[in-house]
Structures are given as structure tokens and as C-alpha cells.
Amino acid sequence: MSQVTVAKTDYNFAFRTANFFAGAAERIGLAPQVLDRDEVLAAARRRTGLDDFGDDAFLEPMAHIIDAANGAGLSPLARVIVRQAYVEASSTRLKLTQLRRDDPTLDQTRIERPIFVVGFPRTGTTVLQNLLSLDPDRRALEFWELTRPMPELDDPVADAQRRLRTTEQMLAVAYIASPEMKAVHEIKSTTPEECWPLFCPSFAVMNWDLGSGLSQYGDWLMGWDMAIAYREYKQLLQLLVRQRPADHLVLKCPEHLWFLDALLTVFPDACIAWTHRDPYKSIASYCSLISMQWRTMYGSFDPADVGRHIEERFLVGVDRAMAVRDRVGDGRFFDVNFSALVKDEQAVLDGFTSKFDLRRCDPDAVSDYLATKRGDARGQHKYDGGMYGLDADRIRERFAHYVQRFDIQTT
């Protein structure tokens, strides 16, 4: 186990110390021991000076995530982190509601033929998103925009600089918690990243289930009308395109797989690239990645719990996604096998742009990107599915219908 990149299953010294003080703060009444919806909303009102949260449909998923978090046995430090995340999400709702009231034309901003890169994590989604966004008419959303979508200053240059600085501070703390992240999935403030943070103001976030094992919440969320959350997600996309225009957005989020029906309801002209890889390898790799989030949430964790949760969630996710394909057909989808992508990136890009009548990706730009060295280059991340109780034969048998349908290489 010492050979794997993410071998540590409990807090490092810095976070043990922070957790001790967080627990002490709870014991003397300086921090809440239980998350409370009304307290979170009141804190957001105080922070922003605003009081209109807009459509109150978000209150239902908010109640479910808070109930699940309160019953999950989070560490004292995690309760501080989670409360801050919920206050920030509520504050974003308040600000967006006010901004849309002040500028009704915001809702008229076109999000035309957005490109969505979906597929299980660790299936080539990152490289595909980066390559597709190299065209000058297309752009991906960078980490600083996704985590700080609301403008904070009137001057756009100063505003972007402030939000960048805040994001860099957040990342510095994250790398203290999870120094292994650089080798697993390197994140910088300006790198294109998954767009799931834009769902936080709706409190309908599948990542919160995947990253903490909150089955009660995840099960409920998969039965909720996610079109509500996707419409609010679109409002934030309109804001970000208004700030930094682009003809087409290139968006990436594995969690879209669970909710393709809602995505296509809100974005009927979406161009979707669905990446495919041996499910055992993607599950094992993702367990290694997401276990760092479990460690942050609980202080220590049993890797087998991570493996069981992710294996079940991925099976449900792919079944839901294939059911949508069965209903709507293949017209909005382009399938990308991981083995084909790593063999010839340009051929995959040409196939995608040809299908959706988009401008061809410039081969020189593609070559330059592929030559750029990254901390998480292929081979840097070492993982062992057995650490998480994963069995390759079992997983490939359970996912056989998926593997066969998309002709996925499993050797």
C-alpha cells in the first residue's frame, strides 16, 4: 500500500491540529455541533445584506443534504468546512437573484450549442475538455470562475484578480490537506475544471454524495426533478459568458451522467462527448482520487467503504445514462473510447467536430497542449483497486452490458 499515491487514510498533522481546535470550539459553543438550515440562511443574509433567495425549490434539497450531513459522523473540522460551503452557496443565490433583478437582460444571454464532456471520472474527460477548448471560439470554465462565479468589484480586471487570489488561497489549503492531489489531478486557479460547483446554489450536487458517501441524500437526489437545478445552473453559465464571452462553452462534469435527461431538457442543442473506459480501471482510479475528500470529511476512513459506494453509484449512473440514450437516440452524443483517445487525440477531435459541424481543432495547438508537462501526467498516479475492496472480474461482469454496448477495451 505504500506504493500507491494515496496511501494515507487519516488526517496529516496540520489537519489533526485544525480538527482539535475545531472540536474545542464546538465544546465551548464557538462553533455549532449540528448544521441548521435557518442558521445557514441567516448567515448568508448577514454576509450579503440581501434577503431574497429567489425560487424556494432549493429548500428541499438543502434540507436533505443538511439532514444527511448531520447523521454522517463528520469530523468537527469538516462541519466547519461544510457550513462554510453552505453559507457560500446560499450567498451566491442571494447575489444572483439580486443581479438578475437589476439586469433582466442577463436571462437573454445565449448559451448556444454547449459542449458537454461526460463519462466516468478518469476516462480522459480532462484532456478532451482541454483540447476541445483550444479553438478561439470555444472556451472552458476555469477553476476560479467555477468556485467564485459572482462578481465582487465593479472593475472587471480588479474583480478577476481578486477572485483569482481567493481561489489560489483555497487551493493552498486544499494542497495542505491533500498533497497527493498534484499527482492524481493537478488543479490550478486557471485550469479548466468540472462544473459541478455551479450546482451548489441549488443544493442539488451529486458530488456531495460521491465525496462523502451520503447515500441517503444521493438516493433522494436521483429521484428529484433535476431540471430545476439545471435551469439555475444555466443562469450561472449566462453570467459567466456575460463576463467572458464565447460562442460555445466546453463543460465537463462526470455527474452529468446521472442526470442526462435534465441536461437535455434545459440544453436540447447540447453536443455531448461521452468518454468510455474499462469500468474497473476508472472506478479504482476514482476511488483513489475521491478518497482524499472522504479523508477531509471524516478525519479517517475505511477504503472498502469508498469502494462499495463508488462501485454502486457508477453502476446506477451508467444505467441511468444508457436509459436516456435509449429514449432520445444517439443524435446528441459522440462516443469516445479511452483507448482511441490516447492512441490518436486528433482523430477523436476530428470525429467530434465533424459530427456536430464545429470548426476543426488546430493540429498545432493540439500538439502544443499535449507537449505541455503536467504534474498529473500519465503514470504519475499509482493506485490499487484491491485497497478499496474492488475485484476486476466482479466489476467487469456487473458492467458487461455497458462494456459490450460501447465496445470498451478491458485488457
HELIX and SHEET records of a PDB file:
HELIX    1   1 PHE A   13  ARG A   27  1                                  15    
HELIX    2   2 ARG A   37  THR A   48  1                                  12    
HELIX    3   3 ASP A   56  PHE A   58  5                                   3    
HELIX    4   4 LEU A   59  ASN A   70  1                                  12    
HELIX    5   5 PRO A   76  ASP A  102  1                                  27    
HELIX    6   6 PRO A  104  GLN A  108  5                                   5    
HELIX    7   7 THR A  125  LEU A  132  1                                   8    
HELIX    8   8 PHE A  143  THR A  147  1                                   5    
HELIX    9   9 PRO A  156  ALA A  177  1                                  22    
HELIX   10  10 MET A  181  VAL A  184  1                                   4    
HELIX   11  11 TRP A  196  SER A  202  5                                   7    
HELIX   12  12 MET A  206  LEU A  210  1                                   5    
HELIX   13  13 SER A  215  LEU A  221  1                                   7    
HELIX   14  14 ALA A  227  GLN A  243  1                                  17    
HELIX   15  15 PRO A  254  PHE A  259  5                                   6    
HELIX   16  16 LEU A  260  VAL A  266  1                                   7    
HELIX   17  17 PRO A  279  TYR A  298  1                                  20    
HELIX   18  18 PRO A  303  VAL A  328  1                                  26    
HELIX   19  19 PHE A  338  LYS A  343  1                                   6    
HELIX   20  20 GLU A  345  LYS A  355  1                                  11    
HELIX   21  21 PRO A  363  ALA A  371  1                                   9    
HELIX   22  22 GLY A  385  TYR A  388  5                                   4    
HELIX   23  23 ALA A  392  ARG A  398  1                                   7    
HELIX   24  24 ALA A  400  ARG A  405  1                                   6    
SHEET    1   A 5 ARG A 138  ALA A 140  0                                        
SHEET    2   A 5 HIS A 248  LYS A 252  1                                        
SHEET    3   A 5 ILE A 115  GLY A 119  1                                        
SHEET    4   A 5 CYS A 271  HIS A 276  1                                        
SHEET    5   A 5 PHE A 333  ASN A 337  1                                        
END                                                                             
